[in-house]
Amino acid sequence: MSYKRFKYFNISKTKKIRFLSTKSASKIYVIFLHGFMSDIEGKKPITFLKFSYKKKINFLAFEYSGHGKSYGKFTNGNISKWTKDAHCLIKAKFKEKNFIIIGSSMGSWIALNLIKIFKKQVKGFIGIGSAPEFLEKLMWKKFNKKIKKKILRNKIYNLEHDGYIYPLTKQLIFDGRKNKVLNKKIYLKIPVSMFHGSKDEVVPINFSKKILKIFPKAYKKLCIIKGGEHSLSKKHNLKKICNELNQMIVNFS
């Protein structure tokens, strides 16, 4: 079994996606999708990488365009492009293999897009502080008229939050509207587990509940972590998520 760290996948001559992976003879594959303006150097991807290595299963985490050290500018990206990046890499790396998918925050939105594409291959889904359709529901609808005018006129607005600056573009907001995922049911009989912190001040727990509603035939579970914030990156939180992942692996088929 090999333990790979920070490799690059060439989508084209000028487009490279950075990824992390473990590779083994196991038939079990796990994919991790990070959140908005995040990367694969955080506690979650590294924890899942180590977990997979220890369990001797295959694992893949990667950065969408404009994130981390992957190609492109963040302001040129959107949900459609980031889904396309993920689709391209998964298709190349996993081909016809079955896999469990983990989505963190925005990663759950992209995961839902991918589940519709790879229906026959997805054998489980774990969401962490899931934020499907957050661009419209948590940003645009809550912006005042002044901010909305800035985005429409200047085509960009730098949102300051918790010491970070999030450059929000007009094309990002408008593309998000083309990627609605909460209005169509997914009839897969797979385990779907949503983890959400009780003190998440970024994304309401209701978003995880909405995801569960679109899986009428799934084996559903909502795990509200007491005192947990949005990222759920603390060691004891990640241990609970890994325990759930382990359970899915035991039942993997």
C-alpha positions as CSV (number, residue, x, y, z in Angstrom):
1,M,0.0,0.0,0.0
2,S,1.3,3.4,-0.9
3,Y,0.8,6.7,1.1
4,K,0.8,9.6,-1.2
5,R,0.9,13.3,-0.3
6,F,0.3,16.4,-2.4
7,K,0.5,15.1,-5.9
8,Y,-0.9,16.8,-9.0
9,F,-3.4,15.6,-11.6
10,N,-3.3,17.2,-15.1
11,I,-6.7,18.1,-16.4
12,S,-4.9,19.7,-19.4
13,K,-1.5,21.1,-20.2
14,T,-2.3,24.3,-18.1
15,K,-4.7,22.9,-15.5
16,K,-3.4,21.0,-12.5
17,I,-5.4,19.8,-9.5
18,R,-3.6,19.1,-6.2
19,F,-4.7,16.0,-4.4
20,L,-3.9,13.6,-1.5
21,S,-4.4,9.9,-1.7
22,T,-3.8,6.4,-0.3
23,K,-3.8,3.4,-2.6
24,S,-4.4,-0.2,-1.7
25,A,-5.7,-3.5,-3.1
26,S,-8.9,-2.9,-1.1
27,K,-12.2,-2.5,-3.0
28,I,-13.2,0.3,-0.7
29,Y,-12.7,3.9,-1.8
30,V,-13.4,7.1,0.1
31,I,-13.5,10.7,-1.3
32,F,-13.4,13.9,0.7
33,L,-14.7,17.2,-0.7
34,H,-13.6,20.4,1.2
35,G,-15.5,23.6,1.7
36,F,-15.6,27.1,0.3
37,M,-12.1,28.7,0.1
38,S,-10.6,25.7,1.9
39,D,-7.9,23.3,0.9
40,I,-6.5,19.8,1.7
41,E,-4.0,20.8,4.4
42,G,-6.6,21.1,7.1
43,K,-7.4,18.7,10.0
44,K,-10.3,16.9,8.2
45,P,-8.6,15.8,5.0
46,I,-5.4,14.8,6.9
47,T,-7.5,12.9,9.5
48,F,-9.4,11.0,6.8
49,L,-6.1,10.3,5.0
50,K,-4.6,8.8,8.1
51,F,-7.7,6.8,8.9
52,S,-7.8,5.3,5.4
53,Y,-4.1,4.5,5.5
54,K,-4.5,2.7,8.8
55,K,-7.6,0.8,7.5
56,K,-5.8,0.0,4.3
57,I,-8.4,1.5,2.1
58,N,-8.3,3.8,-0.9
59,F,-8.7,7.5,-0.3
60,L,-8.8,10.7,-2.4
61,A,-9.0,14.4,-1.4
62,F,-8.4,17.2,-3.8
63,E,-8.6,21.0,-4.3
64,Y,-11.0,22.6,-6.8
65,S,-9.7,25.3,-9.2
66,G,-8.7,28.5,-7.4
67,H,-8.4,26.6,-4.1
68,G,-5.1,25.7,-2.3
69,K,-2.5,25.1,-4.9
70,S,-4.7,23.9,-7.7
71,Y,-4.8,25.8,-11.0
72,G,-6.8,29.0,-11.7
73,K,-8.1,32.1,-9.8
74,F,-10.7,31.6,-7.1
75,T,-12.8,34.5,-8.6
76,N,-13.1,32.6,-11.9
77,G,-14.6,29.5,-10.2
78,N,-18.1,28.5,-9.4
79,I,-20.1,25.4,-8.3
80,S,-20.4,24.2,-11.9
81,K,-16.6,24.4,-12.5
82,W,-15.7,22.9,-9.2
83,T,-18.1,20.0,-9.8
84,K,-16.5,19.5,-13.2
85,D,-13.1,19.4,-11.6
86,A,-14.3,16.8,-9.1
87,H,-16.0,14.8,-11.9
88,C,-12.9,14.8,-14.0
89,L,-10.6,13.6,-11.3
90,I,-12.9,11.0,-9.8
91,K,-13.6,9.5,-13.3
92,A,-9.9,9.3,-14.0
93,K,-8.9,7.9,-10.6
94,F,-11.8,5.6,-9.7
95,K,-13.2,4.7,-13.1
96,E,-16.0,2.2,-12.4
97,K,-15.1,1.7,-8.7
98,N,-17.7,2.2,-5.9
99,F,-17.0,4.8,-3.2
100,I,-18.2,6.6,-0.1
101,I,-18.3,10.4,-0.4
102,I,-17.7,12.9,2.5
103,G,-18.6,16.5,1.9
104,S,-17.7,19.4,4.2
105,S,-19.8,22.5,4.1
106,M,-19.9,23.5,0.4
107,G,-18.3,20.1,-0.3
108,S,-21.7,18.5,0.5
109,W,-23.3,20.7,-2.3
110,I,-20.8,19.5,-4.8
111,A,-21.2,15.9,-3.4
112,L,-24.9,16.1,-4.2
113,N,-24.1,17.1,-7.8
114,L,-21.7,14.2,-8.0
115,I,-24.1,11.6,-6.5
116,K,-26.5,12.3,-9.3
117,I,-23.6,11.7,-11.8
118,F,-22.1,8.6,-10.2
119,K,-25.4,7.1,-8.9
120,K,-24.4,3.5,-9.4
121,Q,-21.0,3.9,-7.7
122,V,-21.9,5.9,-4.6
123,K,-22.3,3.5,-1.6
124,G,-22.5,6.1,1.2
125,F,-22.6,9.8,2.0
126,I,-21.4,11.7,5.0
127,G,-22.0,15.5,5.3
128,I,-20.2,17.8,7.8
129,G,-21.8,21.2,8.4
130,S,-23.5,20.8,5.0
131,A,-24.3,24.0,3.1
132,P,-26.1,23.2,-0.2
133,E,-27.3,26.3,-2.0
134,F,-25.7,28.5,0.6
135,L,-24.8,31.3,-2.0
136,E,-28.5,32.1,-2.4
137,K,-30.0,31.1,0.9
138,L,-27.2,32.3,3.3
139,M,-25.6,35.1,1.4
140,W,-27.7,36.8,-1.4
141,K,-31.0,36.6,0.4
142,K,-29.4,38.1,3.6
143,F,-27.5,40.9,1.8
144,N,-28.8,44.4,2.0
145,K,-29.6,46.4,-1.2
146,K,-26.2,48.2,-1.0
147,I,-24.2,45.0,-1.1
148,K,-26.4,43.5,-3.9
149,K,-25.9,46.7,-6.0
150,K,-22.1,46.4,-5.5
151,I,-22.1,42.8,-6.7
152,L,-24.4,43.6,-9.7
153,R,-22.4,46.7,-10.6
154,N,-18.8,45.8,-9.8
155,K,-19.3,42.0,-10.4
156,I,-17.5,41.4,-7.1
157,Y,-17.9,42.0,-3.4
158,N,-15.3,41.2,-0.7
159,L,-17.2,39.8,2.2
160,E,-15.4,40.1,5.6
161,H,-16.2,37.4,8.1
162,D,-14.2,36.1,11.2
163,G,-11.0,37.7,10.0
164,Y,-11.3,36.3,6.4
165,I,-12.1,38.0,3.2
166,Y,-14.4,36.1,0.8
167,P,-14.4,37.5,-2.7
168,L,-18.0,36.9,-4.0
169,T,-18.5,37.4,-7.7
170,K,-21.7,38.0,-9.6
171,Q,-21.0,35.0,-11.8
172,L,-20.6,32.8,-8.7
173,I,-24.0,33.8,-7.3
174,F,-25.7,33.4,-10.6
175,D,-24.1,30.0,-11.2
176,G,-25.2,28.8,-7.8
177,R,-28.8,29.3,-9.0
178,K,-28.2,26.8,-11.8
179,N,-27.1,24.2,-9.3
180,K,-30.2,23.6,-7.2
181,V,-30.0,20.3,-5.4
182,L,-32.7,20.4,-2.7
183,N,-35.6,20.3,-5.2
184,K,-35.1,16.8,-6.6
185,K,-35.2,13.5,-4.8
186,I,-32.4,10.9,-4.9
187,Y,-33.8,7.4,-4.6
188,L,-30.6,5.6,-3.6
189,K,-30.8,2.9,-0.8
190,I,-27.5,4.0,0.8
191,P,-26.4,5.2,4.3
192,V,-26.6,9.0,4.5
193,S,-25.3,10.6,7.7
194,M,-25.3,14.3,8.4
195,F,-23.0,15.7,11.1
196,H,-23.8,19.3,12.4
197,G,-22.6,21.3,15.3
198,S,-25.2,22.5,17.8
199,K,-23.3,25.8,17.9
200,D,-22.8,26.2,14.1
201,E,-23.1,29.9,13.6
202,V,-22.3,29.7,9.8
203,V,-24.8,27.1,8.5
204,P,-28.1,26.3,10.3
205,I,-28.8,22.6,11.2
206,N,-31.9,22.9,9.0
207,F,-29.6,22.5,5.9
208,S,-28.5,19.0,7.0
209,K,-32.2,18.2,7.6
210,K,-33.1,19.4,4.1
211,I,-30.5,17.0,2.6
212,L,-32.0,14.0,4.5
213,K,-35.4,14.9,3.0
214,I,-34.2,14.4,-0.6
215,F,-33.1,10.8,0.2
216,P,-36.5,9.1,0.8
217,K,-35.1,5.5,0.5
218,A,-31.7,6.1,2.3
219,Y,-30.7,4.8,5.7
220,K,-30.6,8.2,7.3
221,K,-29.0,9.6,10.3
222,L,-28.7,13.2,11.8
223,C,-25.8,13.5,14.2
224,I,-26.0,16.8,16.1
225,I,-22.7,17.3,17.9
226,K,-23.3,19.1,21.2
227,G,-21.1,22.3,21.4
228,G,-19.7,21.7,18.0
229,E,-19.1,24.7,15.6
230,H,-19.2,24.8,11.9
231,S,-15.9,23.1,10.9
232,L,-16.2,20.2,13.4
233,S,-12.4,19.8,13.2
234,K,-11.7,19.1,16.8
235,K,-10.2,15.7,17.6
236,H,-13.3,14.3,19.4
237,N,-15.6,15.5,16.7
238,L,-13.5,13.9,13.9
239,K,-13.4,10.7,16.0
240,K,-17.2,10.5,15.8
241,I,-17.2,11.1,12.1
242,C,-14.5,8.4,11.6
243,N,-16.5,6.0,13.7
244,E,-19.5,6.6,11.3
245,L,-17.3,6.2,8.3
246,N,-15.9,2.9,9.7
247,Q,-19.5,1.7,10.1
248,M,-20.2,2.5,6.5
249,I,-17.0,0.6,5.5
250,V,-18.1,-2.5,7.4
251,N,-21.4,-2.5,5.5
252,F,-19.7,-1.5,2.2
253,S,-20.9,-3.5,-0.8
